[in-house]
Amino acid sequence: ITFVFAFLPKGYMVHSASYDDILKNRWSSRVSNGTHMPVENLKPNSRYYFKVQAKNVFGLGPFSETLTYFTESDDPLLIDRPPGGEPIWIPFSFKYNPVHSSCKGSQYVKRTWYRKFVGVVLCNSLRYKIFMGDGLKEPFYSIGDTMGQGEDHCQFVDSHRDGRTGPTYLSENLPSAQGYYRAYRQEPVTFGVIGRRTSHPFVGWYECGVPIPGKW
């Protein structure tokens, strides 16, 4: 990763920390005298945090907002698919709440188009429960729908049409839970409370017309 600074006082102090370092409030600091500074030796599939201070003859200025960056996986299979190519699903047993799923079969994961992972638990190749997570080592969560019952979530498995979902009563019979939600296709997801007593219900299965892990 390389930082590009908009203007040059007398330099910058760049502070960085991994997820484990953040928990211990431990930051590494380096001085940059130019408008670019490479940050090397980052671990794959890991979250890092960065903040910057301008530096001049009077000292250091205030901290910038903290920037979060998630590095790519080192697994060659967990890559963004080429334009027009088949989506890449690989077997992976991710952590999820099983009471949120009507499906109990094999699990697969793939990358999304905005740096998250989609996980599915199969009922069969054409019916599955869709989850989403920030990283392979972190829990995967259900996805609520503010303007429907999750039909547009078929986008996450590379379907260009709205799918069938069910059972719609699932989230009404469970306590509210942490998860992702959105209202419309193409809208980025937000993390928060979904399910019972919220405006973001979720479902137990999806049928999107897309077979997983591959052609039916």
GIKA-V660239 format. One record per pair of residues at least 6 apart in sequence whose ideal C-beta (glycine too) atoms are under 7 Angstrom apart, sorted by the first residue. I is the first residue (numbers start at 0). J is the second residue. D is the distance in whole Angstrom. If there is no record, write none. Layout:
I;J;D
I;J;D
This chain:
0;38;5
0;41;7
0;68;6
1;35;6
1;36;7
1;37;5
2;13;6
2;35;7
2;36;5
3;34;6
3;35;6
4;11;6
4;34;4
7;34;6
8;53;5
8;54;6
8;55;4
9;54;6
9;55;4
9;56;7
10;30;6
10;31;6
10;32;5
10;54;4
11;31;5
11;51;5
11;52;7
11;53;6
11;54;6
12;28;6
12;30;6
12;51;7
12;52;4
12;54;6
12;59;6
13;28;7
13;29;5
13;31;6
13;36;6
13;49;7
13;51;5
14;26;5
14;27;7
14;28;5
14;49;7
14;50;5
15;26;7
15;27;5
15;38;6
15;47;6
15;48;7
15;49;5
16;25;6
16;26;5
16;27;7
16;47;7
16;48;5
17;45;6
17;47;6
18;45;7
18;46;5
20;26;7
21;48;6
41;47;6
41;70;5
42;70;7
43;70;5
43;71;6
43;72;6
43;73;4
44;70;6
44;72;4
44;73;7
44;134;6
44;135;6
45;70;5
46;67;6
46;69;5
47;68;5
47;70;7
48;65;5
48;67;6
49;65;7
49;66;5
49;68;7
50;62;5
50;63;5
50;65;5
50;66;7
51;63;4
52;59;5
52;60;5
52;61;7
52;62;6
53;60;4
69;114;6
76;87;6
76;89;5
77;89;7
77;110;6
78;87;7
78;110;7
79;110;6
80;86;6
80;87;6
86;109;6
86;157;5
87;109;6
88;107;4
88;109;5
88;211;6
88;212;4
89;107;6
89;108;6
90;105;7
90;106;7
90;107;6
91;106;6
91;107;7
91;108;4
91;135;7
92;106;5
93;106;6
93;108;6
93;118;5
93;132;6
93;135;7
93;139;5
94;138;5
94;139;6
95;118;7
95;130;5
95;138;7
95;139;5
96;176;7
98;173;6
99;141;5
99;201;7
100;120;5
100;128;4
100;203;6
101;122;7
101;128;6
101;166;7
101;203;3
101;204;5
102;120;5
102;121;6
102;122;4
102;126;7
102;127;6
102;128;5
102;204;6
103;120;7
104;120;6
104;121;4
104;122;6
105;121;5
106;118;6
106;119;7
106;120;5
107;119;5
107;211;6
107;212;5
108;116;5
108;117;7
108;118;5
108;135;7
109;117;6
110;116;6
111;117;5
111;155;6
113;187;6
115;131;6
115;132;7
115;133;6
116;131;7
116;132;5
116;134;7
116;135;6
117;129;6
117;131;6
117;155;5
117;156;7
118;130;4
118;132;6
118;139;4
119;127;4
119;128;7
119;129;6
119;156;7
119;211;6
120;127;6
120;128;5
121;127;5
121;211;7
122;204;6
124;210;4
124;211;6
124;215;5
125;206;6
125;210;6
125;215;7
126;204;5
126;206;5
127;204;7
127;205;6
127;211;6
128;203;6
128;204;5
128;205;7
129;142;6
129;152;6
129;155;6
129;156;7
129;205;5
130;139;4
130;140;6
130;141;6
131;139;6
131;140;6
131;142;6
131;155;7
131;179;5
131;188;7
132;138;6
132;139;4
132;140;7
140;177;6
140;178;4
140;179;6
141;176;7
141;178;4
141;193;6
141;201;4
142;149;7
142;152;5
142;178;6
142;179;5
142;180;7
142;188;7
142;201;6
143;178;6
143;180;4
143;193;3
143;194;7
143;199;3
143;200;6
143;201;5
144;152;7
144;180;7
144;199;7
144;200;7
145;180;6
145;181;7
145;182;4
145;198;6
145;199;5
146;182;4
146;183;6
148;164;5
148;167;5
148;200;7
148;202;6
149;164;5
149;201;7
149;202;5
149;205;6
150;161;4
150;162;6
150;164;6
151;161;6
151;183;7
151;184;4
152;205;6
153;160;7
153;161;6
153;162;4
153;205;6
153;207;4
154;184;5
156;207;5
156;209;5
156;211;7
157;209;6
158;207;4
158;208;6
158;209;5
160;208;7
162;205;5
162;206;5
162;207;4
162;208;6
163;206;4
164;202;4
164;204;7
164;205;5
165;202;6
165;203;7
165;204;6
166;202;7
166;203;5
167;200;7
167;202;6
169;201;7
169;202;6
169;203;4
170;193;7
170;194;4
170;195;6
170;200;5
170;201;5
171;195;6
173;194;6
173;195;6
174;195;6
175;192;5
175;193;7
175;194;5
175;195;5
175;196;6
175;197;6
176;193;6
176;194;5
177;192;7
178;193;4
178;201;7
179;188;4
179;189;7
179;190;6
180;188;7
180;189;6
180;191;7
180;193;5
180;199;4
181;187;7
181;188;5
181;189;7
193;199;4
193;201;6
194;200;7
194;201;6
